[in-house]
Amino acid sequence: MSVIASTITSSLGRRKLFAQINSFIAVFILIGQLSLTGRILTVAGVTTAICSTPFIGFLNLAALAVWPDWMVVAICETLRKVVTYVVTRPGRELLFVVVSEDEKYKAKICIDVLVQRLGDAAAAGMYKMLFGSQNGSPSTAALYGLPVCLLWIVTAFFLGRRQERLSKEILRLNVQ
Protein backbone atom coordinates (compact mmCIF):
# COMPACT_ATOMS: atom_id res chain seq x y z
CA MET A 1 0.00 0.00 0.00
CA SER A 2 2.78 2.45 0.90
CA VAL A 3 4.47 1.83 -2.47
CA ILE A 4 1.26 2.75 -4.31
CA ALA A 5 0.60 5.69 -1.98
CA SER A 6 4.01 7.12 -2.81
CA THR A 7 3.26 6.79 -6.55
CA ILE A 8 -0.41 7.79 -6.69
CA THR A 9 -1.09 10.60 -4.26
CA SER A 10 -4.85 11.00 -4.64
CA SER A 11 -7.14 8.74 -2.68
CA LEU A 12 -9.51 8.45 -5.65
CA GLY A 13 -6.64 7.46 -7.94
CA ARG A 14 -5.55 4.72 -5.54
CA ARG A 15 -9.11 3.39 -5.28
CA LYS A 16 -9.40 3.32 -9.07
CA LEU A 17 -6.10 1.48 -9.41
CA PHE A 18 -7.07 -1.10 -6.77
CA ALA A 19 -10.46 -1.57 -8.46
CA GLN A 20 -8.77 -2.15 -11.81
CA ILE A 21 -6.30 -4.60 -10.29
CA ASN A 22 -9.09 -6.51 -8.50
CA SER A 23 -11.23 -6.66 -11.68
CA PHE A 24 -8.27 -8.01 -13.60
CA ILE A 25 -7.64 -10.59 -10.86
CA ALA A 26 -11.28 -11.72 -10.81
CA VAL A 27 -11.20 -12.50 -14.53
CA PHE A 28 -8.00 -14.55 -14.17
CA ILE A 29 -9.42 -16.43 -11.18
CA LEU A 30 -12.63 -17.29 -13.04
CA ILE A 31 -10.77 -18.53 -16.11
CA GLY A 32 -8.30 -20.46 -13.95
CA GLN A 33 -10.96 -22.13 -11.83
CA LEU A 34 -12.96 -23.16 -14.88
CA SER A 35 -10.04 -24.49 -16.89
CA LEU A 36 -6.97 -25.18 -14.76
CA THR A 37 -7.81 -26.13 -11.16
CA GLY A 38 -8.71 -29.78 -11.75
CA ARG A 39 -5.80 -30.36 -14.09
CA ILE A 40 -3.27 -28.75 -11.77
CA LEU A 41 -4.47 -30.71 -8.74
CA THR A 42 -4.47 -33.97 -10.70
CA VAL A 43 -0.97 -33.49 -12.06
CA ALA A 44 0.74 -31.61 -9.22
CA GLY A 45 -1.05 -33.09 -6.20
CA VAL A 46 -2.10 -31.71 -2.85
CA THR A 47 1.38 -31.00 -1.50
CA THR A 48 2.39 -28.85 -4.46
CA ALA A 49 -0.99 -27.10 -4.42
CA ILE A 50 -0.81 -26.03 -0.79
CA CYS A 51 2.86 -25.08 -1.06
CA SER A 52 2.25 -22.84 -4.07
CA THR A 53 0.87 -19.78 -2.24
CA PRO A 54 3.68 -19.52 0.34
CA PHE A 55 6.19 -20.06 -2.47
CA ILE A 56 4.58 -17.25 -4.49
CA GLY A 57 4.51 -15.14 -1.31
CA PHE A 58 8.24 -15.68 -0.91
CA LEU A 59 8.90 -14.67 -4.53
CA ASN A 60 6.59 -11.65 -4.19
CA LEU A 61 8.35 -10.38 -1.07
CA ALA A 62 11.73 -10.81 -2.71
CA ALA A 63 10.50 -8.94 -5.80
CA LEU A 64 9.07 -6.12 -3.67
CA ALA A 65 12.32 -5.86 -1.73
CA VAL A 66 14.25 -5.42 -4.99
CA TRP A 67 11.69 -3.39 -7.00
CA PRO A 68 9.32 -1.44 -4.71
CA ASP A 69 7.17 -0.14 -7.58
CA TRP A 70 3.38 0.02 -8.00
CA MET A 71 3.53 -2.22 -11.08
CA VAL A 72 5.40 -4.90 -9.11
CA VAL A 73 2.76 -4.61 -6.37
CA ALA A 74 0.02 -5.10 -8.98
CA ILE A 75 1.73 -8.13 -10.53
CA CYS A 76 2.51 -9.67 -7.14
CA GLU A 77 -1.04 -9.18 -5.87
CA THR A 78 -2.48 -10.66 -9.06
CA LEU A 79 -0.19 -13.67 -8.92
CA ARG A 80 -0.83 -14.25 -5.21
CA LYS A 81 -4.61 -14.13 -5.48
CA VAL A 82 -4.82 -16.21 -8.66
CA VAL A 83 -2.57 -18.93 -7.23
CA THR A 84 -4.45 -18.86 -3.92
CA TYR A 85 -7.93 -19.20 -5.42
CA VAL A 86 -7.08 -21.42 -8.40
CA VAL A 87 -4.62 -23.82 -6.75
CA THR A 88 -4.09 -23.49 -3.00
CA ARG A 89 -7.66 -23.19 -1.69
CA PRO A 90 -8.92 -26.19 -3.68
CA GLY A 91 -5.83 -28.08 -2.52
CA ARG A 92 -6.54 -27.07 1.06
CA GLU A 93 -10.05 -28.49 0.72
CA LEU A 94 -8.51 -31.82 -0.29
CA LEU A 95 -6.71 -31.93 3.06
CA PHE A 96 -10.07 -32.57 4.68
CA VAL A 97 -11.04 -35.72 2.74
CA VAL A 98 -9.04 -37.87 5.17
CA VAL A 99 -10.70 -36.66 8.39
CA SER A 100 -14.18 -37.04 9.88
CA GLU A 101 -16.84 -34.37 9.31
CA ASP A 102 -16.57 -33.27 12.94
CA GLU A 103 -12.80 -32.82 12.66
CA LYS A 104 -13.23 -31.07 9.32
CA TYR A 105 -15.60 -28.40 10.63
CA LYS A 106 -13.61 -27.80 13.80
CA ALA A 107 -10.43 -27.41 11.76
CA LYS A 108 -12.10 -25.08 9.24
CA ILE A 109 -13.39 -22.81 12.01
CA CYS A 110 -9.92 -22.74 13.55
CA ILE A 111 -8.28 -21.97 10.20
CA ASP A 112 -10.80 -19.35 9.07
CA VAL A 113 -11.19 -17.53 12.38
CA LEU A 114 -8.01 -17.97 14.35
CA VAL A 115 -5.29 -18.57 11.80
CA GLN A 116 -6.40 -16.25 9.00
CA ARG A 117 -7.89 -13.37 11.02
CA LEU A 118 -5.25 -13.35 13.72
CA GLY A 119 -2.58 -13.89 11.07
CA ASP A 120 -3.83 -10.87 9.13
CA ALA A 121 -3.90 -8.73 12.27
CA ALA A 122 -0.43 -9.89 13.36
CA ALA A 123 0.98 -9.29 9.88
CA ALA A 124 -0.47 -5.78 9.78
CA GLY A 125 0.92 -4.99 13.23
CA MET A 126 4.33 -6.41 12.37
CA TYR A 127 4.43 -4.47 9.10
CA LYS A 128 3.53 -1.25 10.88
CA MET A 129 6.20 -1.91 13.50
CA LEU A 130 8.85 -2.83 10.91
CA PHE A 131 7.87 -0.05 8.52
CA GLY A 132 8.16 2.48 11.34
CA SER A 133 11.50 1.12 12.53
CA GLN A 134 13.03 0.93 9.04
CA ASN A 135 12.60 4.64 8.28
CA GLY A 136 9.80 3.99 5.80
CA SER A 137 11.54 1.36 3.68
CA PRO A 138 9.06 -1.17 2.30
CA SER A 139 11.98 -3.07 0.76
CA THR A 140 13.55 -3.83 4.12
CA ALA A 141 10.20 -4.63 5.72
CA ALA A 142 9.46 -7.12 2.90
CA LEU A 143 12.68 -8.99 3.66
CA TYR A 144 11.49 -9.71 7.20
CA GLY A 145 8.58 -11.71 5.75
CA LEU A 146 10.83 -14.18 3.92
CA PRO A 147 11.49 -16.45 6.94
CA VAL A 148 7.74 -16.56 7.64
CA CYS A 149 7.14 -17.73 4.07
CA LEU A 150 9.81 -20.41 4.45
CA LEU A 151 8.15 -21.66 7.64
CA TRP A 152 4.80 -21.61 5.83
CA ILE A 153 6.23 -23.66 2.94
CA VAL A 154 7.69 -26.27 5.33
CA THR A 155 4.40 -26.53 7.24
CA ALA A 156 2.37 -26.85 4.04
CA PHE A 157 4.78 -29.46 2.70
CA PHE A 158 4.44 -31.68 5.76
CA LEU A 159 0.65 -31.25 5.86
CA GLY A 160 0.42 -32.21 2.19
CA ARG A 161 2.65 -35.23 2.62
CA ARG A 162 0.60 -36.36 5.64
CA GLN A 163 -2.63 -36.00 3.69
CA GLU A 164 -1.25 -38.02 0.80
CA ARG A 165 -0.09 -40.77 3.19
CA LEU A 166 -3.47 -40.87 4.98
CA SER A 167 -5.31 -40.85 1.67
CA LYS A 168 -3.32 -43.86 0.42
CA GLU A 169 -3.89 -45.66 3.71
CA ILE A 170 -7.66 -45.07 3.55
CA LEU A 171 -7.74 -46.21 -0.06
CA ARG A 172 -5.80 -49.35 0.86
CA LEU A 173 -8.22 -50.10 3.73
CA ASN A 174 -11.25 -49.57 1.48
CA VAL A 175 -9.89 -51.98 -1.14
CA GLN A 176 -9.40 -54.76 1.41
C-alpha positions in Angstrom: 0.0 0.0 0.0 2.8 2.5 0.9 4.5 1.8 -2.5 1.3 2.7 -4.3 0.6 5.7 -2.0 4.0 7.1 -2.8 3.3 6.8 -6.6 -0.4 7.8 -6.7 -1.1 10.6 -4.3 -4.8 11.0 -4.6 -7.1 8.7 -2.7 -9.5 8.5 -5.7 -6.6 7.5 -7.9 -5.5 4.7 -5.5 -9.1 3.4 -5.3 -9.4 3.3 -9.1 -6.1 1.5 -9.4 -7.1 -1.1 -6.8 -10.5 -1.6 -8.5 -8.8 -2.2 -11.8 -6.3 -4.6 -10.3 -9.1 -6.5 -8.5 -11.2 -6.7 -11.7 -8.3 -8.0 -13.6 -7.6 -10.6 -10.9 -11.3 -11.7 -10.8 -11.2 -12.5 -14.5 -8.0 -14.6 -14.2 -9.4 -16.4 -11.2 -12.6 -17.3 -13.0 -10.8 -18.5 -16.1 -8.3 -20.5 -13.9 -11.0 -22.1 -11.8 -13.0 -23.2 -14.9 -10.0 -24.5 -16.9 -7.0 -25.2 -14.8 -7.8 -26.1 -11.2 -8.7 -29.8 -11.8 -5.8 -30.4 -14.1 -3.3 -28.8 -11.8 -4.5 -30.7 -8.7 -4.5 -34.0 -10.7 -1.0 -33.5 -12.1 0.7 -31.6 -9.2 -1.1 -33.1 -6.2 -2.1 -31.7 -2.9 1.4 -31.0 -1.5 2.4 -28.9 -4.5 -1.0 -27.1 -4.4 -0.8 -26.0 -0.8 2.9 -25.1 -1.1 2.3 -22.8 -4.1 0.9 -19.8 -2.2 3.7 -19.5 0.3 6.2 -20.1 -2.5 4.6 -17.2 -4.5 4.5 -15.1 -1.3 8.2 -15.7 -0.9 8.9 -14.7 -4.5 6.6 -11.7 -4.2 8.3 -10.4 -1.1 11.7 -10.8 -2.7 10.5 -8.9 -5.8 9.1 -6.1 -3.7 12.3 -5.9 -1.7 14.3 -5.4 -5.0 11.7 -3.4 -7.0 9.3 -1.4 -4.7 7.2 -0.1 -7.6 3.4 0.0 -8.0 3.5 -2.2 -11.1 5.4 -4.9 -9.1 2.8 -4.6 -6.4 0.0 -5.1 -9.0 1.7 -8.1 -10.5 2.5 -9.7 -7.1 -1.0 -9.2 -5.9 -2.5 -10.7 -9.1 -0.2 -13.7 -8.9 -0.8 -14.3 -5.2 -4.6 -14.1 -5.5 -4.8 -16.2 -8.7 -2.6 -18.9 -7.2 -4.4 -18.9 -3.9 -7.9 -19.2 -5.4 -7.1 -21.4 -8.4 -4.6 -23.8 -6.8 -4.1 -23.5 -3.0 -7.7 -23.2 -1.7 -8.9 -26.2 -3.7 -5.8 -28.1 -2.5 -6.5 -27.1 1.1 -10.1 -28.5 0.7 -8.5 -31.8 -0.3 -6.7 -31.9 3.1 -10.1 -32.6 4.7 -11.0 -35.7 2.7 -9.0 -37.9 5.2 -10.7 -36.7 8.4 -14.2 -37.0 9.9 -16.8 -34.4 9.3 -16.6 -33.3 12.9 -12.8 -32.8 12.7 -13.2 -31.1 9.3 -15.6 -28.4 10.6 -13.6 -27.8 13.8 -10.4 -27.4 11.8 -12.1 -25.1 9.2 -13.4 -22.8 12.0 -9.9 -22.7 13.6 -8.3 -22.0 10.2 -10.8 -19.3 9.1 -11.2 -17.5 12.4 -8.0 -18.0 14.3 -5.3 -18.6 11.8 -6.4 -16.2 9.0 -7.9 -13.4 11.0 -5.2 -13.3 13.7 -2.6 -13.9 11.1 -3.8 -10.9 9.1 -3.9 -8.7 12.3 -0.4 -9.9 13.4 1.0 -9.3 9.9 -0.5 -5.8 9.8 0.9 -5.0 13.2 4.3 -6.4 12.4 4.4 -4.5 9.1 3.5 -1.2 10.9 6.2 -1.9 13.5 8.8 -2.8 10.9 7.9 0.0 8.5 8.2 2.5 11.3 11.5 1.1 12.5 13.0 0.9 9.0 12.6 4.6 8.3 9.8 4.0 5.8 11.5 1.4 3.7 9.1 -1.2 2.3 12.0 -3.1 0.8 13.5 -3.8 4.1 10.2 -4.6 5.7 9.5 -7.1 2.9 12.7 -9.0 3.7 11.5 -9.7 7.2 8.6 -11.7 5.7 10.8 -14.2 3.9 11.5 -16.5 6.9 7.7 -16.6 7.6 7.1 -17.7 4.1 9.8 -20.4 4.4 8.2 -21.7 7.6 4.8 -21.6 5.8 6.2 -23.7 2.9 7.7 -26.3 5.3 4.4 -26.5 7.2 2.4 -26.8 4.0 4.8 -29.5 2.7 4.4 -31.7 5.8 0.6 -31.3 5.9 0.4 -32.2 2.2 2.6 -35.2 2.6 0.6 -36.4 5.6 -2.6 -36.0 3.7 -1.2 -38.0 0.8 -0.1 -40.8 3.2 -3.5 -40.9 5.0 -5.3 -40.9 1.7 -3.3 -43.9 0.4 -3.9 -45.7 3.7 -7.7 -45.1 3.5 -7.7 -46.2 -0.1 -5.8 -49.4 0.9 -8.2 -50.1 3.7 -11.3 -49.6 1.5 -9.9 -52.0 -1.1 -9.4 -54.8 1.4 
